[in-house]
Amino acid sequence: MRVAILAAAVFFSGCSIIVGQAVDNASGNLTTAILNQDDPETVRDGAPAYLLLMDSLVEGSPRDADILDAAASLYAAYAAVFVQDPDRAARLASRSLDYAGRALCVTRKEGCGLSGLSYDDLTDRLPQFGSRDVPALYTFGLAWMVYIRTHSDDWKAIADLPKVESLLDRLLQLDETYERGSVHMFLGVLKTLRPPALGGEPEEARDHFERAIVLSGGRDLGVKVEYARSYARLVYDRELHDRLLNNVLETDPREPGLTLMNTLAQRDAAELLTSANDYF
């Protein structure tokens, strides 16, 4: 499941306002610089200090929804993008989900305990969320996906995927353009986790990926990489797979707010192309 690059996007854009307020608006330029950084290792090495900063802010304001939301985004990004050790990634993702759940609960009482609800209870509650709840609900959904990804050996976590999909469907109803249409990309991923014979919906996934490309103006290269990895490989469409990935490699990754993620996407694209002959 490719949640890593989008997690990074949400982390840095989400933290820019909150951390900036907390430290006299000092992080605004830092956030811009990070998002426009074309060397992910530099970001990886500097992120732990941001983690500790966010923890300290949560300690000081444990019911501040904005700070909790930003902390959740940061932990999700770091766990998904940069941590290789599975146990450590799982711990960080657990903290992300905890922060995101607390933020959603502070934002709206109906958000309290959302991940612990049954599927039916969750789907009954989701219509109560409105457009103002989109940022907190989105971060919660992202943190939940990172949690599931880092707990892939836990069948209880895997069983929550239908609930996450319902949450994403509600976000799509509220604002499909949020975060450059990334909800469409996430739904595309979820609908390709299983082959068609086991309930997968690859053609719906294709529509979601195509819509995500449109909403991002084609500038979010990570969407095309995941389109190739999740859909084209699932249906054994080598022509689509190579066309998408070659397009990613031929595109200038520099784009305000996307350079870091696009650089990571190009690395993934090169690896997928290298392994294509063995896969197809």
Buried (B, 14 or more C-beta within 10 A) or exposed (E): BBBBBBBBBBBBBBBBBBBBBBEEEEBEEBBBBBBBBBEBEEBEEEBEEBBEBBBEBBEEBEEBBBBBBBBBBBBBBBBBBBBEEEEEBBBBBBBBBBBBBBBBBBBBEBBBEBBEBEEEEBBEBBEEBEEEBBBBBBBBBBBBBBBBBBBEEEEEBEEBBEBBBBBBBBBBEBBBEBBBBBBBBBBBBBBBBBEEEEEBBBEBBBBBBBBBBEBBEEBBBBBBBBBBBBBBBBBEBEEBBBBBBBBBEEBEBEBEBBBBBBBBBBEBBEEBBEEBEEEE
